[in-house]
Amino acid sequence: MNDDAAVGLVIHKRHGNANPAEQWVSMTVADLVALLTGERPEGADE
């Protein structure tokens, strides 16, 4: 799905751990920079 979001990420359920705050998150470094700064880094869409 594409909703023109600035970033995309995936949350992974950890086996044997039910605490939502302790799950894993995957994203690109470019998406992390955009999330933290509010701006996409140059060349991130290439």
PDB file as gemmi writes it, atoms N, CA and C in Angstrom:
CRYST1    1.000    1.000    1.000  90.00  90.00  90.00 P 1                      
ATOM      1  N   MET A   1       0.845  -1.169   0.000  1.00  0.00           N  
ATOM      2  CA  MET A   1       0.000   0.000   0.000  1.00  0.00           C  
ATOM      3  C   MET A   1       0.897   1.241   0.000  1.00  0.00           C  
ATOM      4  N   ASN A   2       0.582   2.199  -0.796  1.00  0.00           N  
ATOM      5  CA  ASN A   2       1.338   3.440  -0.856  1.00  0.00           C  
ATOM      6  C   ASN A   2       0.406   4.586  -0.515  1.00  0.00           C  
ATOM      7  N   ASP A   3       0.658   5.205   0.618  1.00  0.00           N  
ATOM      8  CA  ASP A   3      -0.181   6.334   1.018  1.00  0.00           C  
ATOM      9  C   ASP A   3       0.620   7.624   1.066  1.00  0.00           C  
ATOM     10  N   ASP A   4       1.722   7.671   0.297  1.00  0.00           N  
ATOM     11  CA  ASP A   4       2.615   8.831   0.255  1.00  0.00           C  
ATOM     12  C   ASP A   4       3.222   9.137   1.621  1.00  0.00           C  
ATOM     13  N   ALA A   5       3.423   8.099   2.431  1.00  0.00           N  
ATOM     14  CA  ALA A   5       4.054   8.269   3.745  1.00  0.00           C  
ATOM     15  C   ALA A   5       5.529   8.601   3.562  1.00  0.00           C  
ATOM     16  N   ALA A   6       6.091   9.310   4.527  1.00  0.00           N  
ATOM     17  CA  ALA A   6       7.503   9.685   4.469  1.00  0.00           C  
ATOM     18  C   ALA A   6       8.412   8.492   4.718  1.00  0.00           C  
ATOM     19  N   VAL A   7       7.954   7.535   5.516  1.00  0.00           N  
ATOM     20  CA  VAL A   7       8.774   6.358   5.845  1.00  0.00           C  
ATOM     21  C   VAL A   7       7.909   5.109   5.858  1.00  0.00           C  
ATOM     22  N   GLY A   8       8.574   3.990   5.774  1.00  0.00           N  
ATOM     23  CA  GLY A   8       7.916   2.698   5.925  1.00  0.00           C  
ATOM     24  C   GLY A   8       8.715   1.842   6.882  1.00  0.00           C  
ATOM     25  N   LEU A   9       8.031   1.025   7.674  1.00  0.00           N  
ATOM     26  CA  LEU A   9       8.729   0.149   8.598  1.00  0.00           C  
ATOM     27  C   LEU A   9       7.927  -1.119   8.813  1.00  0.00           C  
ATOM     28  N   VAL A  10       8.586  -2.129   9.353  1.00  0.00           N  
ATOM     29  CA  VAL A  10       7.952  -3.405   9.654  1.00  0.00           C  
ATOM     30  C   VAL A  10       8.220  -3.715  11.114  1.00  0.00           C  
ATOM     31  N   ILE A  11       7.182  -4.083  11.860  1.00  0.00           N  
ATOM     32  CA  ILE A  11       7.347  -4.517  13.247  1.00  0.00           C  
ATOM     33  C   ILE A  11       7.271  -6.030  13.270  1.00  0.00           C  
ATOM     34  N   HIS A  12       8.307  -6.669  13.851  1.00  0.00           N  
ATOM     35  CA  HIS A  12       8.406  -8.120  13.918  1.00  0.00           C  
ATOM     36  C   HIS A  12       8.054  -8.598  15.320  1.00  0.00           C  
ATOM     37  N   LYS A  13       7.183  -9.575  15.423  1.00  0.00           N  
ATOM     38  CA  LYS A  13       6.855 -10.185  16.707  1.00  0.00           C  
ATOM     39  C   LYS A  13       7.997 -11.105  17.120  1.00  0.00           C  
ATOM     40  N   ARG A  14       8.534 -10.895  18.308  1.00  0.00           N  
ATOM     41  CA  ARG A  14       9.599 -11.741  18.836  1.00  0.00           C  
ATOM     42  C   ARG A  14       8.988 -12.994  19.451  1.00  0.00           C  
ATOM     43  N   HIS A  15       9.474 -14.139  19.034  1.00  0.00           N  
ATOM     44  CA  HIS A  15       8.993 -15.417  19.559  1.00  0.00           C  
ATOM     45  C   HIS A  15       9.255 -15.499  21.063  1.00  0.00           C  
ATOM     46  N   GLY A  16       8.235 -15.816  21.822  1.00  0.00           N  
ATOM     47  CA  GLY A  16       8.378 -15.986  23.256  1.00  0.00           C  
ATOM     48  C   GLY A  16       8.378 -14.693  24.044  1.00  0.00           C  
ATOM     49  N   ASN A  17       8.090 -13.575  23.394  1.00  0.00           N  
ATOM     50  CA  ASN A  17       8.079 -12.298  24.091  1.00  0.00           C  
ATOM     51  C   ASN A  17       6.791 -11.566  23.730  1.00  0.00           C  
ATOM     52  N   ALA A  18       5.890 -11.446  24.698  1.00  0.00           N  
ATOM     53  CA  ALA A  18       4.587 -10.837  24.432  1.00  0.00           C  
ATOM     54  C   ALA A  18       4.558  -9.330  24.679  1.00  0.00           C  
ATOM     55  N   ASN A  19       5.620  -8.773  25.227  1.00  0.00           N  
ATOM     56  CA  ASN A  19       5.647  -7.342  25.537  1.00  0.00           C  
ATOM     57  C   ASN A  19       5.734  -6.541  24.244  1.00  0.00           C  
ATOM     58  N   PRO A  20       4.715  -5.734  23.925  1.00  0.00           N  
ATOM     59  CA  PRO A  20       4.742  -4.961  22.674  1.00  0.00           C  
ATOM     60  C   PRO A  20       5.928  -4.011  22.562  1.00  0.00           C  
ATOM     61  N   ALA A  21       6.414  -3.498  23.663  1.00  0.00           N  
ATOM     62  CA  ALA A  21       7.528  -2.540  23.645  1.00  0.00           C  
ATOM     63  C   ALA A  21       8.866  -3.216  23.348  1.00  0.00           C  
ATOM     64  N   GLU A  22       8.918  -4.549  23.355  1.00  0.00           N  
ATOM     65  CA  GLU A  22      10.168  -5.261  23.132  1.00  0.00           C  
ATOM     66  C   GLU A  22      10.195  -6.041  21.819  1.00  0.00           C  
ATOM     67  N   GLN A  23       9.380  -5.620  20.853  1.00  0.00           N  
ATOM     68  CA  GLN A  23       9.388  -6.253  19.529  1.00  0.00           C  
ATOM     69  C   GLN A  23      10.458  -5.595  18.672  1.00  0.00           C  
ATOM     70  N   TRP A  24      10.780  -6.203  17.541  1.00  0.00           N  
ATOM     71  CA  TRP A  24      11.801  -5.664  16.647  1.00  0.00           C  
ATOM     72  C   TRP A  24      11.150  -4.809  15.568  1.00  0.00           C  
ATOM     73  N   VAL A  25      11.880  -3.785  15.119  1.00  0.00           N  
ATOM     74  CA  VAL A  25      11.427  -2.904  14.038  1.00  0.00           C  
ATOM     75  C   VAL A  25      12.496  -2.891  12.955  1.00  0.00           C  
ATOM     76  N   SER A  26      12.086  -3.035  11.697  1.00  0.00           N  
ATOM     77  CA  SER A  26      13.014  -2.979  10.563  1.00  0.00           C  
ATOM     78  C   SER A  26      12.644  -1.814   9.664  1.00  0.00           C  
ATOM     79  N   MET A  27      13.676  -1.074   9.245  1.00  0.00           N  
ATOM     80  CA  MET A  27      13.502   0.012   8.285  1.00  0.00           C  
ATOM     81  C   MET A  27      14.869   0.328   7.699  1.00  0.00           C  
ATOM     82  N   THR A  28      14.889   1.060   6.625  1.00  0.00           N  
ATOM     83  CA  THR A  28      16.167   1.481   6.060  1.00  0.00           C  
ATOM     84  C   THR A  28      16.733   2.625   6.895  1.00  0.00           C  
ATOM     85  N   VAL A  29      18.029   2.842   6.795  1.00  0.00           N  
ATOM     86  CA  VAL A  29      18.650   3.966   7.501  1.00  0.00           C  
ATOM     87  C   VAL A  29      18.092   5.280   6.974  1.00  0.00           C  
ATOM     88  N   ALA A  30      17.825   5.357   5.684  1.00  0.00           N  
ATOM     89  CA  ALA A  30      17.238   6.573   5.103  1.00  0.00           C  
ATOM     90  C   ALA A  30      15.876   6.859   5.733  1.00  0.00           C  
ATOM     91  N   ASP A  31      15.081   5.814   5.964  1.00  0.00           N  
ATOM     92  CA  ASP A  31      13.784   6.010   6.617  1.00  0.00           C  
ATOM     93  C   ASP A  31      13.960   6.445   8.063  1.00  0.00           C  
ATOM     94  N   LEU A  32      14.957   5.896   8.761  1.00  0.00           N  
ATOM     95  CA  LEU A  32      15.225   6.308  10.135  1.00  0.00           C  
ATOM     96  C   LEU A  32      15.616   7.784  10.196  1.00  0.00           C  
ATOM     97  N   VAL A  33      16.479   8.217   9.282  1.00  0.00           N  
ATOM     98  CA  VAL A  33      16.889   9.626   9.230  1.00  0.00           C  
ATOM     99  C   VAL A  33      15.671  10.511   8.972  1.00  0.00           C  
ATOM    100  N   ALA A  34      14.812  10.107   8.049  1.00  0.00           N  
ATOM    101  CA  ALA A  34      13.615  10.890   7.744  1.00  0.00           C  
ATOM    102  C   ALA A  34      12.686  10.953   8.945  1.00  0.00           C  
ATOM    103  N   LEU A  35      12.559   9.860   9.675  1.00  0.00           N  
ATOM    104  CA  LEU A  35      11.699   9.838  10.854  1.00  0.00           C  
ATOM    105  C   LEU A  35      12.233  10.754  11.950  1.00  0.00           C  
ATOM    106  N   LEU A  36      13.553  10.747  12.142  1.00  0.00           N  
ATOM    107  CA  LEU A  36      14.163  11.548  13.199  1.00  0.00           C  
ATOM    108  C   LEU A  36      14.259  13.033  12.859  1.00  0.00           C  
ATOM    109  N   THR A  37      14.503  13.349  11.576  1.00  0.00           N  
ATOM    110  CA  THR A  37      14.734  14.739  11.189  1.00  0.00           C  
ATOM    111  C   THR A  37      13.539  15.390  10.511  1.00  0.00           C  
ATOM    112  N   GLY A  38      12.630  14.588   9.982  1.00  0.00           N  
ATOM    113  CA  GLY A  38      11.493  15.131   9.247  1.00  0.00           C  
ATOM    114  C   GLY A  38      11.803  15.415   7.790  1.00  0.00           C  
ATOM    115  N   GLU A  39      13.031  15.071   7.338  1.00  0.00           N  
ATOM    116  CA  GLU A  39      13.428  15.301   5.945  1.00  0.00           C  
ATOM    117  C   GLU A  39      14.114  14.063   5.399  1.00  0.00           C  
ATOM    118  N   ARG A  40      13.833  13.762   4.112  1.00  0.00           N  
ATOM    119  CA  ARG A  40      14.506  12.643   3.451  1.00  0.00           C  
ATOM    120  C   ARG A  40      15.929  13.046   3.123  1.00  0.00           C  
ATOM    121  N   PRO A  41      16.909  12.177   3.383  1.00  0.00           N  
ATOM    122  CA  PRO A  41      18.290  12.495   2.990  1.00  0.00           C  
ATOM    123  C   PRO A  41      18.436  12.513   1.472  1.00  0.00           C  
ATOM    124  N   GLU A  42      19.386  13.293   0.985  1.00  0.00           N  
ATOM    125  CA  GLU A  42      19.625  13.360  -0.465  1.00  0.00           C  
ATOM    126  C   GLU A  42      19.967  11.991  -1.005  1.00  0.00           C  
ATOM    127  N   GLY A  43      19.405  11.643  -2.148  1.00  0.00           N  
ATOM    128  CA  GLY A  43      19.699  10.380  -2.795  1.00  0.00           C  
ATOM    129  C   GLY A  43      19.016   9.184  -2.164  1.00  0.00           C  
ATOM    130  N   ALA A  44      18.130   9.390  -1.207  1.00  0.00           N  
ATOM    131  CA  ALA A  44      17.482   8.286  -0.503  1.00  0.00           C  
ATOM    132  C   ALA A  44      16.498   7.537  -1.390  1.00  0.00           C  
ATOM    133  N   ASP A  45      15.978   8.171  -2.418  1.00  0.00           N  
ATOM    134  CA  ASP A  45      14.978   7.537  -3.273  1.00  0.00           C  
ATOM    135  C   ASP A  45      15.580   6.844  -4.475  1.00  0.00           C  
ATOM    136  N   GLU A  46      16.891   6.769  -4.551  1.00  0.00           N  
ATOM    137  CA  GLU A  46      17.542   6.157  -5.718  1.00  0.00           C  
ATOM    138  C   GLU A  46      17.641   4.678  -5.574  1.00  0.00           C  
TER     139      GLU A  46                                                      
END                                                                             
